């Protein structure tokens, strides 16, 4: 699986050092421009670089299609004619996100400013389907999203509901029925068949909850330390510390669905007993609501019935909220996050989950201050993982523009 960013040649000296410095300065300049349009003088003042250096670097970024001149800069109050504002190029390289869910596929393209240029979601029953068949459908969806966007993606990031190792292998996705799937090699032939040069894109992959948590940090501008809890078919979490994802020693942190909430409870697909997923996952909540054979989007079904006052559904959601609160209380006591954020399908079901969650948190988080308003709901909802995938590609460009400019 290709890396999203290249590394400078560490084996050279002299010129390589100069190349490394220019690479770092390109990222410094683009990072300032990414925060909002700036004149060359303003970029120089904020970076500490000389005006001449900024002008040279800006020309390189303009030539690469990453930056455009937007017209006169905002008045600075200084004497003299205002300079020309530099901004991110909305027609430059984009970020391409893709998502494999148990019941859906998704594709999204964002521009360098993070604005969504195309969005595709297709309902597909992917459980137990062969990876090649799923990848073929996904590649066609990706192609249509790219065509609609009018942009050339710089890379593709894939969100999946399972454990992804550092080599890009999906180690286990119980709700898909997949194990040891090399995602890049599986997807690339399908992209090649889809055409448009998509098979040449760098590909990376991550767990859907991780990408949802990153999107929460990048786009919703919450605290730097929080626990993000989400659900589609299963239950996942992202732990964000200091604005960065805490992955754990082997990259598997965040398996929130397999935190035990009742050690003598029913056996989970993972082999353990009493896991959170057995009380707050899709199948568990539907069974508790008397809807075990229901088809289609479970979140929409439950939300509509709960809004209509369906008592079995309300009871099932209250039970799920209590289980979520027990698990979240343990995480709060252990990790001391500023917030606990409900995302994914839980964001829509939050009105019926929150009361029981708050009761459990209040009862169990007793050794440190905990305020009710620290349990929040993501504004991104179920869009989080796909947005996180696409925006992550753009952030990688801003962090290392030399990967596209040639150094």
C-alpha positions in Angstrom: 0.0 0.0 0.0 1.5 3.3 -1.0 2.4 6.0 1.5 0.6 9.3 1.2 3.8 11.2 1.7 7.3 10.8 0.5 10.4 11.2 2.6 13.5 13.2 1.7 16.6 11.2 0.8 18.4 10.8 4.1 21.4 9.2 2.5 22.7 12.4 0.9 24.5 15.4 2.4 24.9 19.0 1.4 22.3 19.5 -1.4 20.0 17.0 0.3 20.1 19.3 3.4 19.1 22.3 1.3 16.4 20.2 -0.4 15.1 19.2 3.1 15.0 22.8 4.2 13.1 23.9 1.1 10.7 21.1 1.6 10.0 22.2 5.2 9.7 25.8 4.1 7.2 24.9 1.4 5.0 23.2 4.0 5.5 26.2 6.3 4.3 28.6 3.7 1.4 26.5 2.5 0.3 25.9 6.1 0.0 29.6 6.7 -2.0 30.1 3.5 -4.2 27.2 4.4 -5.4 29.2 7.5 -6.8 31.9 5.2 -5.7 34.2 2.3 -2.4 36.1 3.0 -0.2 38.5 1.1 3.4 37.5 0.5 4.4 40.1 3.1 2.0 38.6 5.7 3.3 35.1 5.0 6.8 36.4 5.5 5.9 38.0 8.8 4.2 34.9 10.1 6.8 32.4 9.0 10.0 34.5 9.7 11.2 33.9 6.1 12.4 36.7 3.9 10.1 38.2 1.3 12.3 36.9 -1.5 12.1 33.3 -0.1 8.4 33.5 0.3 8.0 34.8 -3.3 10.1 31.9 -4.6 8.2 29.3 -2.6 4.9 30.8 -3.6 5.7 30.7 -7.3 6.5 27.0 -6.8 3.2 26.4 -5.1 1.3 28.3 -7.8 3.1 26.4 -10.6 2.0 23.1 -8.9 -1.6 24.3 -8.8 -1.8 24.4 -5.0 -2.1 28.2 -4.6 -3.7 31.0 -6.6 -3.5 34.7 -6.5 -7.0 35.9 -5.3 -6.6 39.7 -5.8 -5.8 42.5 -3.4 -5.1 41.5 0.1 -7.2 42.8 3.0 -6.0 46.2 4.2 -3.3 45.8 6.9 -3.3 49.4 8.1 0.2 50.0 6.8 1.1 52.7 4.3 1.4 51.6 0.7 -0.5 49.6 -1.8 -1.8 46.3 -0.5 -0.2 43.1 -1.8 -1.9 40.3 -3.7 -3.6 37.7 -1.5 -2.5 34.1 -1.9 -5.1 31.4 -1.3 -5.6 27.7 -1.7 -6.5 26.7 -5.2 -10.1 25.4 -5.3 -9.4 23.7 -8.6 -6.1 22.2 -7.5 -5.5 18.6 -6.3 -8.4 17.2 -4.2 -8.8 14.6 -1.5 -10.7 11.4 -2.3 -12.4 9.5 0.5 -14.1 6.1 0.1 -16.0 4.0 2.6 -17.1 0.4 2.9 -19.9 -0.2 5.4 -21.9 -3.3 6.1 -24.9 -1.8 4.5 -23.5 0.9 2.2 -20.6 2.3 0.1 -19.5 5.9 0.0 -17.2 8.2 -2.0 -16.4 11.9 -1.4 -14.1 14.4 -3.0 -13.0 17.6 -1.2 -10.9 20.5 -2.6 -7.8 21.9 -1.0 -10.0 24.1 1.2 -11.9 21.1 2.5 -15.1 22.0 0.7 -17.1 19.0 -0.5 -17.2 18.9 -4.3 -19.0 15.6 -4.7 -20.7 13.1 -2.4 -21.9 9.6 -3.3 -23.6 7.0 -1.0 -25.1 3.8 -2.2 -27.0 1.2 -0.1 -25.5 -2.2 -0.6 -25.7 -5.3 1.6 -22.0 -6.1 1.9 -22.0 -8.6 4.7 -20.3 -11.8 3.6 -19.8 -10.5 0.0 -16.4 -11.3 -1.5 -14.0 -8.4 -1.2 -13.5 -8.3 -5.0 -17.2 -7.8 -5.6 -17.4 -5.0 -3.1 -14.3 -3.3 -4.5 -15.7 -3.4 -8.0 -18.9 -1.6 -6.8 -16.8 0.9 -4.8 -14.5 1.7 -7.7 -17.5 2.6 -9.9 -18.9 4.8 -7.1 -15.4 6.5 -6.7 -15.2 7.1 -10.5 -18.6 8.9 -10.5 -17.6 11.0 -7.5 -14.4 12.1 -9.1 -16.1 12.8 -12.4 -18.7 15.0 -10.7 -16.0 16.9 -8.7 -14.0 18.1 -11.7 -10.9 17.7 -9.6 -7.9 15.4 -9.8 -7.4 13.6 -6.5 -3.9 13.4 -5.0 -4.7 10.2 -3.1 -7.4 7.9 -1.8 -8.2 7.1 1.8 -10.5 4.2 2.6 -12.7 3.9 5.8 -13.5 0.4 6.8 -15.4 -1.2 9.8 -12.6 -3.3 11.2 -9.0 -3.5 12.5 -6.5 -2.2 10.0 -2.8 -3.0 10.5 0.1 -0.7 9.7 0.6 -2.5 6.4 -2.9 -1.7 5.2 -4.3 -5.2 5.8 -7.8 -5.4 7.2 -7.0 -7.9 10.0 -10.6 -8.5 11.0 -14.0 -7.0 10.1 -16.5 -9.3 11.9 -19.6 -7.6 10.6 -18.4 -7.9 7.0 -17.1 -11.4 7.5 -13.7 -10.4 6.3 -10.3 -11.4 7.6 -6.7 -10.6 6.5 -7.8 -8.6 3.4 -5.0 -6.5 1.8 -7.1 -3.5 1.0 -4.8 -1.7 -1.4 -4.1 -4.7 -3.6 -7.8 -5.6 -3.5 -9.0 -2.2 -4.5 -6.3 -1.3 -7.1 -7.5 -3.7 -9.9 -11.0 -2.5 -9.5 -9.9 1.1 -9.8 -7.9 0.1 -12.9 -11.0 -1.4 -14.4 -12.9 1.8 -13.6 -10.4 3.8 -15.6 -9.6 7.5 -15.3 -6.2 6.8 -14.0 -7.5 6.1 -10.5 -5.4 3.0 -10.1 -2.3 5.2 -9.9 -3.4 7.0 -6.8 -1.7 6.4 -3.5 -4.0 4.4 -1.3 -4.2 4.3 2.5 -6.9 2.9 4.8 -8.0 3.2 8.4 -10.8 2.2 10.8 -14.0 4.2 10.2 -14.2 5.4 13.9 -10.6 6.6 13.7 -11.4 8.7 10.6 -14.7 9.9 12.2 -12.8 11.0 15.3 -10.2 12.9 13.2 -13.0 14.6 11.2 -14.5 15.7 14.5 -11.3 17.3 15.5 -10.5 18.8 12.2 -14.0 20.1 11.2 -16.0 20.5 14.4 -13.1 22.3 16.2 -13.8 20.7 19.6 -11.3 20.1 22.4 -8.0 18.5 21.8 -8.7 15.6 24.1 -11.9 13.6 23.7 -13.4 10.1 23.2 -15.4 9.7 20.0 -17.9 6.9 20.1 -19.8 5.8 17.0 -21.9 3.0 15.5 -23.0 1.6 12.3 -23.3 -2.2 12.4 -20.8 -2.4 15.2 -19.5 -0.1 17.9 -16.2 1.8 17.6 -14.3 4.6 19.1 -11.4 7.0 18.5 -9.3 8.3 21.3 -7.9 11.8 20.5 -5.2 13.2 22.8 -3.5 16.5 22.2 -5.3 16.7 18.9 -3.8 13.5 17.6 -5.2 10.0 17.4 -4.0 7.6 20.0 -3.5 4.3 18.2 -1.9 2.1 20.8 1.1 -0.1 20.5 -0.1 -2.1 17.4 -2.7 0.4 16.1 -5.8 -1.3 17.4 -6.9 1.2 20.1 -10.5 2.1 20.1 -12.2 -1.3 20.1 -15.0 0.1 22.3 -17.6 -2.4 21.2 -15.6 -5.1 22.9 -15.3 -3.4 26.3 -17.2 -5.7 28.7 -20.2 -4.1 30.4 -21.7 -7.3 31.9 -19.1 -10.0 32.3 -21.8 -12.7 32.5 -23.7 -11.5 29.5 -24.2 -13.1 26.1 -21.3 -14.4 24.1 -20.1 -11.9 21.5 -18.8 -12.7 18.0 -15.3 -11.9 19.2 -15.6 -14.9 21.6 -15.9 -12.9 24.9 -19.0 -12.4 27.0 -21.0 -9.3 27.8 -19.3 -6.9 25.3 -20.9 -3.5 24.7 -21.8 -4.5 21.2 -24.1 -7.1 22.6 -26.2 -4.3 24.2 -25.6 -1.2 22.0 -24.8 -2.6 18.5 -27.2 -2.8 15.6 -28.3 -6.4 16.0 -28.7 -6.1 19.8 -30.8 -3.0 19.7 -33.0 -4.3 16.9 -33.6 -7.6 18.8 -34.4 -5.7 22.0 -36.9 -3.6 20.1 -38.6 -6.6 18.6 -37.3 -5.8 15.1 -34.7 -8.6 14.7 -35.7 -9.3 11.1 -35.8 -5.7 10.0 -34.1 -4.8 6.7 -32.6 -1.5 5.5 -31.2 1.3 7.5 -31.5 0.4 11.2 -30.7 3.9 12.5 -33.5 5.6 10.4 -35.9 2.8 11.4 -35.2 3.2 15.1 -35.2 7.0 15.0 -38.5 7.2 13.2 -40.2 4.7 15.6 -38.7 6.3 18.6 -40.0 9.7 17.5 -43.4 8.2 17.1 -43.3 6.9 20.7 -42.8 3.2 20.0 -42.4 1.9 23.5 -40.3 -1.3 22.7 -37.9 0.9 20.7 -37.7 3.5 23.4 -36.9 0.8 25.9 -34.3 -0.8 23.7 -32.6 2.6 23.1 -32.6 3.3 26.8 -30.9 0.0 27.5 -28.3 0.7 24.8 -27.7 4.2 26.4 -27.2 2.6 29.8 -24.6 0.2 28.4 -22.9 3.0 26.5 -22.8 5.0 29.7 -21.2 2.2 31.7 -18.5 1.7 29.1 -18.0 5.5 28.7 -17.6 6.0 32.4 -14.8 3.5 32.5 -13.1 5.3 29.7 -13.5 8.7 31.4 -12.1 7.4 34.6 -9.1 5.9 32.8 -8.4 8.5 30.2 -9.8 11.8 31.6 -11.0 13.2 28.2 -12.5 16.7 28.0 -15.6 15.4 26.2 -17.3 12.2 25.1 -18.7 12.7 21.6 -21.4 10.6 20.0 -21.0 10.2 16.3 -22.0 7.9 13.4 -25.5 6.4 13.8 -25.5 7.3 17.5 -25.6 11.0 16.6 -29.1 10.6 15.1 -30.2 8.3 18.0 -28.7 10.6 20.6 -32.1 12.1 21.9 -33.0 8.6 23.2 -29.5 7.5 24.2 -28.3 10.5 26.2 -30.6 10.4 29.3 -29.5 6.9 30.3 -25.8 7.6 29.3 -25.9 10.8 31.5 -27.3 8.8 34.5 -24.6 6.2 34.3 -21.8 8.7 33.8 -23.0 10.8 36.8 -23.2 7.7 38.9 -19.8 6.2 37.9 -17.5 9.2 37.3 -17.1 10.2 40.9 -13.4 10.7 41.5 -13.0 13.7 39.1 -15.2 16.6 38.0 -17.7 15.6 35.3 -20.3 18.0 33.9 -23.4 16.8 32.0 -22.5 19.1 29.0 -19.3 17.2 28.5 -21.3 14.5 26.7 -21.9 15.9 23.3 -23.2 15.0 19.8 -21.1 15.3 16.7 -22.5 17.8 14.1 -21.0 15.6 11.4 -23.2 12.7 12.2 -22.8 9.7 9.9 -20.8 11.8 7.4 -17.8 11.8 9.8 -15.7 8.8 8.6 -16.0 9.6 4.9 -15.2 13.3 5.5 -12.3 12.3 7.7 -10.9 10.1 4.9 -11.2 12.8 2.2 -9.9 15.7 4.4 -7.0 13.6 5.6 -5.7 13.4 2.0 -5.8 17.2 1.7 -4.1 17.7 5.1 -1.3 15.4 3.9 -0.8 17.6 0.9 -0.6 20.7 3.1 1.8 19.0 5.4 4.1 18.0 2.6 3.4 19.9 -0.7 6.8 18.9 -2.0 5.3 15.5 -2.7 3.4 17.2 -5.5 5.7 20.1 -6.4 8.9 18.0 -6.9 10.7 19.3 -3.9 
